[in-house]
Amino acid sequence: MNTLAETSLLAGRNLRRFLRSPQLIADSVMFPLILLFVMLLVFGELVGEVTRGAYIDRLAPVIVLFSAAYGAVGTGVGFFTDLRGGIVDRFRAMDIGRLSVLTGRVAGDLVRVLLVAVVTTAVAHLAGFRFTQGPLAVAGFFGVVLLFAWMFLWIAVVAAMSASSEQAVSGALNTPVTLLLFLSSGFVPAEQFPGWLQPVVRANPLSLAGDALVGLSQGGPVAVPVFFTLAWAVAATVIFVPLAVRLYRRR
């Protein structure tokens, strides 16, 4: 069996486990949606006056991205459980490529990220979010979401193989995800941050991907934020994919 077929089978396994767990589905979907409506209620009118536009147009994309990054925490914890529970040892005893175990985990969770992103976007539609740039831009919108998720899923896999407990995995992932969220231009424009902090906000991969999603959904700059989002994804691939393979081989 080749790597692609092995990856597909393992990805299907992980996706079925997700779809059969109401708790995992609720955890993946409800928290981002709660955050969406809380932020819309608290900051909607204020930020709308500053940006002279509908806050939901800026907020919905960043919440979709946050749901992808937040979902990576579940990836890390789930893979840690597999490592400690013996299923990965069973895979080692089978004629399955080492890389397939890792890519199967990531590929299955990319599909999960896409499903959650579609649900989140559909709910945001009820609050006024719209796609105005045509079908190709919609496809590009979700493509950027997957590109963004790719980075965090590989980081989560590395964290799972480096940590000593589930709590350590969660702690290693929750803190940076939260910082990226609140130090992004999703809630408020970068210009509203202190001057010394603005370069950090602008370079934040969540800000860059969020700007790309705003451009793809509402119109505006797309090429530059997509380019830098791609640069972040390439850098994460170069660093974390070989690291994940090395850690897996050492186990």
C-alpha angles and dihedrals in degrees: 000000000000127000094257093054092045091049091050093051094048092044089053090051092053093045093050090052089054096047092049093054115078089187093057091046092050093046092050096047109028102056095053090046092049089050090049095056095039092053091043090053096045102039105016099100096035097050091039089061092049096047095033090225142086110293091214089066089063099032101050095059093050091049090051089052092045090053088055093049092042090051089058088070088063089048091055095046092045093050091046088054091050091050093051096036097062101246092111090052088055089052089052090055090053128073093263124132116245092231091052092063090056098040091045090057093048096043093050091050092048088061089048090051090051093051092049091046091053092050093046092049091048092053090046087055087065088057093052105275113144140179108229104166103072138258097300090055089051090054089048090049093059091039090060089048090055091046090052092046091050090067096052096042092058090046088052092051090052091047091052092054093044100046129087098212143016089254090055091052092050093046093049091053106031096058098054092041091053093047092050090051097051094038092054133096091242099093097034132004117271089244090067093062122088111279094247091053098047096085089055091049093048093049093047107116089222090056092048094047090044091054089050091052092048090051092048094048105033105015131260137100113353110152098063099045091044090050093052092043088054089048090054090049093049091049091050091048093050092049107034106032095060089041091053092049091049093050092047092052091051094055 
